[in-house]
Amino acid sequence: MLNTDSNTGNPQQAQQRLSHEITHELEQCLALCQQLRIDFYDCLAHARIEFERHQREQG
């Protein structure tokens, strides 16, 4: 369940805003991958490896 705050109004609005922001970020990532001529899924897999390594180092 999502919390509400003064910027989002209610949980459904917060969820819609988050969904919109994530969609926008993914579109930017896809465009960058296309521009750099790299596979999006390879990039995503590498990002996950880096994220998990960072999590291990922090914990």
PyMOL Python script that loads the backbone (N, CA, C, O; Angstrom):
from pymol import cmd

cmd.read_pdbstr("""\
ATOM      1  N   MET A   1       0.843  -1.180   0.000  1.00  0.00           N
ATOM      2  CA  MET A   1       0.000   0.000   0.000  1.00  0.00           C
ATOM      3  C   MET A   1       0.887   1.241   0.000  1.00  0.00           C
ATOM      4  O   MET A   1       1.874   1.306   0.733  1.00  0.00           O
ATOM      5  N   LEU A   2       0.536   2.212  -0.816  1.00  0.00           N
ATOM      6  CA  LEU A   2       1.307   3.430  -0.930  1.00  0.00           C
ATOM      7  C   LEU A   2       0.837   4.470   0.071  1.00  0.00           C
ATOM      8  O   LEU A   2      -0.356   4.583   0.354  1.00  0.00           O
ATOM      9  N   ASN A   3       1.779   5.221   0.597  1.00  0.00           N
ATOM     10  CA  ASN A   3       1.450   6.326   1.483  1.00  0.00           C
ATOM     11  C   ASN A   3       1.071   7.533   0.642  1.00  0.00           C
ATOM     12  O   ASN A   3       1.455   7.646  -0.522  1.00  0.00           O
ATOM     13  N   THR A   4       0.321   8.421   1.244  1.00  0.00           N
ATOM     14  CA  THR A   4      -0.017   9.654   0.550  1.00  0.00           C
ATOM     15  C   THR A   4       0.823  10.781   1.110  1.00  0.00           C
ATOM     16  O   THR A   4       1.317  10.705   2.235  1.00  0.00           O
ATOM     17  N   ASP A   5       0.981  11.819   0.323  1.00  0.00           N
ATOM     18  CA  ASP A   5       1.616  13.036   0.808  1.00  0.00           C
ATOM     19  C   ASP A   5       0.976  14.214   0.092  1.00  0.00           C
ATOM     20  O   ASP A   5       0.100  14.033  -0.754  1.00  0.00           O
ATOM     21  N   SER A   6       1.408  15.400   0.428  1.00  0.00           N
ATOM     22  CA  SER A   6       0.768  16.589  -0.125  1.00  0.00           C
ATOM     23  C   SER A   6       0.985  16.722  -1.628  1.00  0.00           C
ATOM     24  O   SER A   6       0.234  17.434  -2.296  1.00  0.00           O
ATOM     25  N   ASN A   7       1.996  16.051  -2.171  1.00  0.00           N
ATOM     26  CA  ASN A   7       2.274  16.165  -3.599  1.00  0.00           C
ATOM     27  C   ASN A   7       1.443  15.211  -4.447  1.00  0.00           C
ATOM     28  O   ASN A   7       1.259  15.458  -5.638  1.00  0.00           O
ATOM     29  N   THR A   8       0.942  14.136  -3.866  1.00  0.00           N
ATOM     30  CA  THR A   8       0.288  13.118  -4.673  1.00  0.00           C
ATOM     31  C   THR A   8      -1.201  13.007  -4.421  1.00  0.00           C
ATOM     32  O   THR A   8      -1.911  12.502  -5.291  1.00  0.00           O
ATOM     33  N   GLY A   9      -1.712  13.443  -3.297  1.00  0.00           N
ATOM     34  CA  GLY A   9      -3.140  13.374  -3.022  1.00  0.00           C
ATOM     35  C   GLY A   9      -3.552  12.080  -2.378  1.00  0.00           C
ATOM     36  O   GLY A   9      -3.601  11.993  -1.151  1.00  0.00           O
ATOM     37  N   ASN A  10      -3.852  11.063  -3.173  1.00  0.00           N
ATOM     38  CA  ASN A  10      -4.308   9.798  -2.618  1.00  0.00           C
ATOM     39  C   ASN A  10      -3.451   8.653  -3.151  1.00  0.00           C
ATOM     40  O   ASN A  10      -2.660   8.848  -4.075  1.00  0.00           O
ATOM     41  N   PRO A  11      -3.603   7.461  -2.574  1.00  0.00           N
ATOM     42  CA  PRO A  11      -2.749   6.338  -3.001  1.00  0.00           C
ATOM     43  C   PRO A  11      -2.846   6.019  -4.493  1.00  0.00           C
ATOM     44  O   PRO A  11      -1.836   5.692  -5.117  1.00  0.00           O
ATOM     45  N   GLN A  12      -4.041   6.108  -5.070  1.00  0.00           N
ATOM     46  CA  GLN A  12      -4.171   5.807  -6.499  1.00  0.00           C
ATOM     47  C   GLN A  12      -3.417   6.836  -7.339  1.00  0.00           C
ATOM     48  O   GLN A  12      -2.770   6.480  -8.324  1.00  0.00           O
ATOM     49  N   GLN A  13      -3.497   8.101  -6.953  1.00  0.00           N
ATOM     50  CA  GLN A  13      -2.757   9.134  -7.675  1.00  0.00           C
ATOM     51  C   GLN A  13      -1.259   8.921  -7.522  1.00  0.00           C
ATOM     52  O   GLN A  13      -0.503   9.114  -8.474  1.00  0.00           O
ATOM     53  N   ALA A  14      -0.826   8.524  -6.328  1.00  0.00           N
ATOM     54  CA  ALA A  14       0.594   8.260  -6.098  1.00  0.00           C
ATOM     55  C   ALA A  14       1.068   7.110  -6.971  1.00  0.00           C
ATOM     56  O   ALA A  14       2.152   7.171  -7.551  1.00  0.00           O
ATOM     57  N   GLN A  15       0.262   6.064  -7.065  1.00  0.00           N
ATOM     58  CA  GLN A  15       0.617   4.908  -7.887  1.00  0.00           C
ATOM     59  C   GLN A  15       0.690   5.306  -9.363  1.00  0.00           C
ATOM     60  O   GLN A  15       1.606   4.892 -10.073  1.00  0.00           O
ATOM     61  N   GLN A  16      -0.260   6.099  -9.817  1.00  0.00           N
ATOM     62  CA  GLN A  16      -0.259   6.541 -11.211  1.00  0.00           C
ATOM     63  C   GLN A  16       0.960   7.410 -11.503  1.00  0.00           C
ATOM     64  O   GLN A  16       1.581   7.286 -12.558  1.00  0.00           O
ATOM     65  N   ARG A  17       1.296   8.287 -10.565  1.00  0.00           N
ATOM     66  CA  ARG A  17       2.458   9.154 -10.763  1.00  0.00           C
ATOM     67  C   ARG A  17       3.737   8.330 -10.818  1.00  0.00           C
ATOM     68  O   ARG A  17       4.588   8.563 -11.676  1.00  0.00           O
ATOM     69  N   LEU A  18       3.879   7.371  -9.911  1.00  0.00           N
ATOM     70  CA  LEU A  18       5.057   6.515  -9.902  1.00  0.00           C
ATOM     71  C   LEU A  18       5.143   5.717 -11.197  1.00  0.00           C
ATOM     72  O   LEU A  18       6.219   5.598 -11.785  1.00  0.00           O
ATOM     73  N   SER A  19       4.028   5.177 -11.638  1.00  0.00           N
ATOM     74  CA  SER A  19       3.995   4.421 -12.888  1.00  0.00           C
ATOM     75  C   SER A  19       4.427   5.302 -14.058  1.00  0.00           C
ATOM     76  O   SER A  19       5.198   4.866 -14.912  1.00  0.00           O
ATOM     77  N   HIS A  20       3.937   6.529 -14.099  1.00  0.00           N
ATOM     78  CA  HIS A  20       4.304   7.462 -15.167  1.00  0.00           C
ATOM     79  C   HIS A  20       5.801   7.769 -15.125  1.00  0.00           C
ATOM     80  O   HIS A  20       6.462   7.788 -16.164  1.00  0.00           O
ATOM     81  N   GLU A  21       6.336   8.009 -13.922  1.00  0.00           N
ATOM     82  CA  GLU A  21       7.757   8.332 -13.788  1.00  0.00           C
ATOM     83  C   GLU A  21       8.636   7.155 -14.203  1.00  0.00           C
ATOM     84  O   GLU A  21       9.655   7.344 -14.868  1.00  0.00           O
ATOM     85  N   ILE A  22       8.243   5.943 -13.813  1.00  0.00           N
ATOM     86  CA  ILE A  22       9.010   4.753 -14.183  1.00  0.00           C
ATOM     87  C   ILE A  22       8.957   4.544 -15.695  1.00  0.00           C
ATOM     88  O   ILE A  22       9.971   4.230 -16.318  1.00  0.00           O
ATOM     89  N   THR A  23       7.781   4.716 -16.277  1.00  0.00           N
ATOM     90  CA  THR A  23       7.640   4.574 -17.728  1.00  0.00           C
ATOM     91  C   THR A  23       8.535   5.574 -18.447  1.00  0.00           C
ATOM     92  O   THR A  23       9.197   5.225 -19.424  1.00  0.00           O
ATOM     93  N   HIS A  24       8.558   6.802 -17.973  1.00  0.00           N
ATOM     94  CA  HIS A  24       9.396   7.837 -18.580  1.00  0.00           C
ATOM     95  C   HIS A  24      10.875   7.457 -18.483  1.00  0.00           C
ATOM     96  O   HIS A  24      11.615   7.591 -19.458  1.00  0.00           O
ATOM     97  N   GLU A  25      11.308   6.982 -17.306  1.00  0.00           N
ATOM     98  CA  GLU A  25      12.705   6.580 -17.123  1.00  0.00           C
ATOM     99  C   GLU A  25      13.063   5.415 -18.045  1.00  0.00           C
ATOM    100  O   GLU A  25      14.141   5.404 -18.640  1.00  0.00           O
ATOM    101  N   LEU A  26      12.169   4.439 -18.167  1.00  0.00           N
ATOM    102  CA  LEU A  26      12.429   3.299 -19.052  1.00  0.00           C
ATOM    103  C   LEU A  26      12.527   3.739 -20.509  1.00  0.00           C
ATOM    104  O   LEU A  26      13.366   3.239 -21.258  1.00  0.00           O
ATOM    105  N   GLU A  27      11.676   4.668 -20.906  1.00  0.00           N
ATOM    106  CA  GLU A  27      11.741   5.178 -22.276  1.00  0.00           C
ATOM    107  C   GLU A  27      13.085   5.847 -22.534  1.00  0.00           C
ATOM    108  O   GLU A  27      13.661   5.690 -23.611  1.00  0.00           O
ATOM    109  N   GLN A  28      13.586   6.592 -21.554  1.00  0.00           N
ATOM    110  CA  GLN A  28      14.892   7.229 -21.698  1.00  0.00           C
ATOM    111  C   GLN A  28      16.001   6.184 -21.788  1.00  0.00           C
ATOM    112  O   GLN A  28      16.924   6.326 -22.591  1.00  0.00           O
ATOM    113  N   CYS A  29      15.915   5.142 -20.972  1.00  0.00           N
ATOM    114  CA  CYS A  29      16.913   4.067 -21.002  1.00  0.00           C
ATOM    115  C   CYS A  29      16.898   3.349 -22.345  1.00  0.00           C
ATOM    116  O   CYS A  29      17.951   3.068 -22.918  1.00  0.00           O
ATOM    117  N   LEU A  30      15.702   3.054 -22.844  1.00  0.00           N
ATOM    118  CA  LEU A  30      15.593   2.390 -24.146  1.00  0.00           C
ATOM    119  C   LEU A  30      16.189   3.249 -25.258  1.00  0.00           C
ATOM    120  O   LEU A  30      16.893   2.741 -26.131  1.00  0.00           O
ATOM    121  N   ALA A  31      15.909   4.536 -25.224  1.00  0.00           N
ATOM    122  CA  ALA A  31      16.441   5.439 -26.240  1.00  0.00           C
ATOM    123  C   ALA A  31      17.963   5.514 -26.161  1.00  0.00           C
ATOM    124  O   ALA A  31      18.638   5.520 -27.190  1.00  0.00           O
ATOM    125  N   LEU A  32      18.500   5.570 -24.958  1.00  0.00           N
ATOM    126  CA  LEU A  32      19.949   5.626 -24.796  1.00  0.00           C
ATOM    127  C   LEU A  32      20.604   4.339 -25.286  1.00  0.00           C
ATOM    128  O   LEU A  32      21.628   4.379 -25.967  1.00  0.00           O
ATOM    129  N   CYS A  33      20.014   3.202 -24.938  1.00  0.00           N
ATOM    130  CA  CYS A  33      20.554   1.920 -25.407  1.00  0.00           C
ATOM    131  C   CYS A  33      20.539   1.864 -26.933  1.00  0.00           C
ATOM    132  O   CYS A  33      21.499   1.402 -27.550  1.00  0.00           O
ATOM    133  N   GLN A  34      19.461   2.328 -27.532  1.00  0.00           N
ATOM    134  CA  GLN A  34      19.373   2.332 -28.990  1.00  0.00           C
ATOM    135  C   GLN A  34      20.439   3.246 -29.582  1.00  0.00           C
ATOM    136  O   GLN A  34      21.091   2.892 -30.565  1.00  0.00           O
ATOM    137  N   GLN A  35      20.615   4.415 -28.987  1.00  0.00           N
ATOM    138  CA  GLN A  35      21.605   5.369 -29.469  1.00  0.00           C
ATOM    139  C   GLN A  35      23.015   4.789 -29.360  1.00  0.00           C
ATOM    140  O   GLN A  35      23.840   4.987 -30.252  1.00  0.00           O
ATOM    141  N   LEU A  36      23.290   4.074 -28.270  1.00  0.00           N
ATOM    142  CA  LEU A  36      24.614   3.486 -28.055  1.00  0.00           C
ATOM    143  C   LEU A  36      24.766   2.128 -28.735  1.00  0.00           C
ATOM    144  O   LEU A  36      25.837   1.521 -28.710  1.00  0.00           O
ATOM    145  N   ARG A  37      23.679   1.666 -29.339  1.00  0.00           N
ATOM    146  CA  ARG A  37      23.655   0.373 -30.032  1.00  0.00           C
ATOM    147  C   ARG A  37      24.022  -0.780 -29.096  1.00  0.00           C
ATOM    148  O   ARG A  37      24.833  -1.643 -29.430  1.00  0.00           O
ATOM    149  N   ILE A  38      23.400  -0.766 -27.913  1.00  0.00           N
ATOM    150  CA  ILE A  38      23.575  -1.870 -26.970  1.00  0.00           C
ATOM    151  C   ILE A  38      22.208  -2.462 -26.651  1.00  0.00           C
ATOM    152  O   ILE A  38      21.186  -1.781 -26.733  1.00  0.00           O
ATOM    153  N   ASP A  39      22.209  -3.729 -26.291  1.00  0.00           N
ATOM    154  CA  ASP A  39      20.969  -4.425 -25.994  1.00  0.00           C
ATOM    155  C   ASP A  39      20.431  -3.976 -24.635  1.00  0.00           C
ATOM    156  O   ASP A  39      21.152  -4.007 -23.638  1.00  0.00           O
ATOM    157  N   PHE A  40      19.183  -3.565 -24.599  1.00  0.00           N
ATOM    158  CA  PHE A  40      18.575  -3.085 -23.358  1.00  0.00           C
ATOM    159  C   PHE A  40      18.608  -4.145 -22.273  1.00  0.00           C
ATOM    160  O   PHE A  40      18.892  -3.838 -21.115  1.00  0.00           O
ATOM    161  N   TYR A  41      18.318  -5.396 -22.635  1.00  0.00           N
ATOM    162  CA  TYR A  41      18.258  -6.454 -21.628  1.00  0.00           C
ATOM    163  C   TYR A  41      19.641  -6.803 -21.090  1.00  0.00           C
ATOM    164  O   TYR A  41      19.769  -7.168 -19.921  1.00  0.00           O
ATOM    165  N   ASP A  42      20.677  -6.699 -21.919  1.00  0.00           N
ATOM    166  CA  ASP A  42      22.043  -6.873 -21.421  1.00  0.00           C
ATOM    167  C   ASP A  42      22.378  -5.764 -20.426  1.00  0.00           C
ATOM    168  O   ASP A  42      22.982  -6.013 -19.383  1.00  0.00           O
ATOM    169  N   CYS A  43      21.982  -4.550 -20.758  1.00  0.00           N
ATOM    170  CA  CYS A  43      22.215  -3.407 -19.874  1.00  0.00           C
ATOM    171  C   CYS A  43      21.471  -3.596 -18.556  1.00  0.00           C
ATOM    172  O   CYS A  43      22.018  -3.337 -17.484  1.00  0.00           O
ATOM    173  N   LEU A  44      20.229  -4.047 -18.643  1.00  0.00           N
ATOM    174  CA  LEU A  44      19.421  -4.280 -17.449  1.00  0.00           C
ATOM    175  C   LEU A  44      20.039  -5.366 -16.570  1.00  0.00           C
ATOM    176  O   LEU A  44      20.073  -5.233 -15.347  1.00  0.00           O
ATOM    177  N   ALA A  45      20.525  -6.434 -17.188  1.00  0.00           N
ATOM    178  CA  ALA A  45      21.171  -7.513 -16.434  1.00  0.00           C
ATOM    179  C   ALA A  45      22.424  -6.999 -15.737  1.00  0.00           C
ATOM    180  O   ALA A  45      22.672  -7.335 -14.579  1.00  0.00           O
ATOM    181  N   HIS A  46      23.210  -6.193 -16.430  1.00  0.00           N
ATOM    182  CA  HIS A  46      24.417  -5.628 -15.827  1.00  0.00           C
ATOM    183  C   HIS A  46      24.055  -4.711 -14.659  1.00  0.00           C
ATOM    184  O   HIS A  46      24.718  -4.730 -13.622  1.00  0.00           O
ATOM    185  N   ALA A  47      23.010  -3.913 -14.826  1.00  0.00           N
ATOM    186  CA  ALA A  47      22.574  -3.022 -13.750  1.00  0.00           C
ATOM    187  C   ALA A  47      22.141  -3.821 -12.526  1.00  0.00           C
ATOM    188  O   ALA A  47      22.409  -3.417 -11.395  1.00  0.00           O
ATOM    189  N   ARG A  48      21.482  -4.937 -12.744  1.00  0.00           N
ATOM    190  CA  ARG A  48      21.059  -5.771 -11.612  1.00  0.00           C
ATOM    191  C   ARG A  48      22.270  -6.351 -10.890  1.00  0.00           C
ATOM    192  O   ARG A  48      22.300  -6.384  -9.660  1.00  0.00           O
ATOM    193  N   ILE A  49      23.258  -6.805 -11.638  1.00  0.00           N
ATOM    194  CA  ILE A  49      24.487  -7.329 -11.029  1.00  0.00           C
ATOM    195  C   ILE A  49      25.148  -6.246 -10.188  1.00  0.00           C
ATOM    196  O   ILE A  49      25.560  -6.499  -9.056  1.00  0.00           O
ATOM    197  N   GLU A  50      25.248  -5.046 -10.737  1.00  0.00           N
ATOM    198  CA  GLU A  50      25.856  -3.932  -9.999  1.00  0.00           C
ATOM    199  C   GLU A  50      25.045  -3.584  -8.753  1.00  0.00           C
ATOM    200  O   GLU A  50      25.615  -3.317  -7.695  1.00  0.00           O
ATOM    201  N   PHE A  51      23.722  -3.586  -8.876  1.00  0.00           N
ATOM    202  CA  PHE A  51      22.853  -3.288  -7.742  1.00  0.00           C
ATOM    203  C   PHE A  51      23.046  -4.319  -6.636  1.00  0.00           C
ATOM    204  O   PHE A  51      23.191  -3.961  -5.467  1.00  0.00           O
ATOM    205  N   GLU A  52      23.047  -5.598  -7.005  1.00  0.00           N
ATOM    206  CA  GLU A  52      23.214  -6.657  -6.007  1.00  0.00           C
ATOM    207  C   GLU A  52      24.584  -6.585  -5.350  1.00  0.00           C
ATOM    208  O   GLU A  52      24.702  -6.819  -4.147  1.00  0.00           O
ATOM    209  N   ARG A  53      25.622  -6.264  -6.118  1.00  0.00           N
ATOM    210  CA  ARG A  53      26.957  -6.110  -5.541  1.00  0.00           C
ATOM    211  C   ARG A  53      26.963  -4.952  -4.540  1.00  0.00           C
ATOM    212  O   ARG A  53      27.532  -5.063  -3.454  1.00  0.00           O
ATOM    213  N   HIS A  54      26.334  -3.860  -4.909  1.00  0.00           N
ATOM    214  CA  HIS A  54      26.251  -2.706  -4.009  1.00  0.00           C
ATOM    215  C   HIS A  54      25.500  -3.072  -2.726  1.00  0.00           C
ATOM    216  O   HIS A  54      25.901  -2.673  -1.633  1.00  0.00           O
ATOM    217  N   GLN A  55      24.415  -3.830  -2.862  1.00  0.00           N
ATOM    218  CA  GLN A  55      23.642  -4.263  -1.692  1.00  0.00           C
ATOM    219  C   GLN A  55      24.502  -5.117  -0.761  1.00  0.00           C
ATOM    220  O   GLN A  55      24.456  -4.942   0.457  1.00  0.00           O
ATOM    221  N   ARG A  56      25.282  -6.034  -1.323  1.00  0.00           N
ATOM    222  CA  ARG A  56      26.156  -6.879  -0.503  1.00  0.00           C
ATOM    223  C   ARG A  56      27.201  -6.044   0.222  1.00  0.00           C
ATOM    224  O   ARG A  56      27.495  -6.292   1.392  1.00  0.00           O
ATOM    225  N   GLU A  57      27.764  -5.053  -0.468  1.00  0.00           N
ATOM    226  CA  GLU A  57      28.787  -4.201   0.134  1.00  0.00           C
ATOM    227  C   GLU A  57      28.213  -3.350   1.258  1.00  0.00           C
ATOM    228  O   GLU A  57      28.910  -3.054   2.229  1.00  0.00           O
ATOM    229  N   GLN A  58      26.952  -2.953   1.139  1.00  0.00           N
ATOM    230  CA  GLN A  58      26.315  -2.130   2.163  1.00  0.00           C
ATOM    231  C   GLN A  58      25.870  -2.953   3.360  1.00  0.00           C
ATOM    232  O   GLN A  58      25.796  -2.435   4.474  1.00  0.00           O
ATOM    233  N   GLY A  59      25.576  -4.216   3.146  1.00  0.00           N
ATOM    234  CA  GLY A  59      25.010  -5.039   4.215  1.00  0.00           C
ATOM    235  C   GLY A  59      25.988  -5.982   4.732  1.00  0.00           C
ATOM    236  O   GLY A  59      25.680  -6.756   5.639  1.00  0.00           O
TER     237      GLY A  59
END
""", "prot")
cmd.dss("prot")
cmd.show_as("cartoon", "prot")
cmd.util.cbc("prot")
cmd.orient("prot")
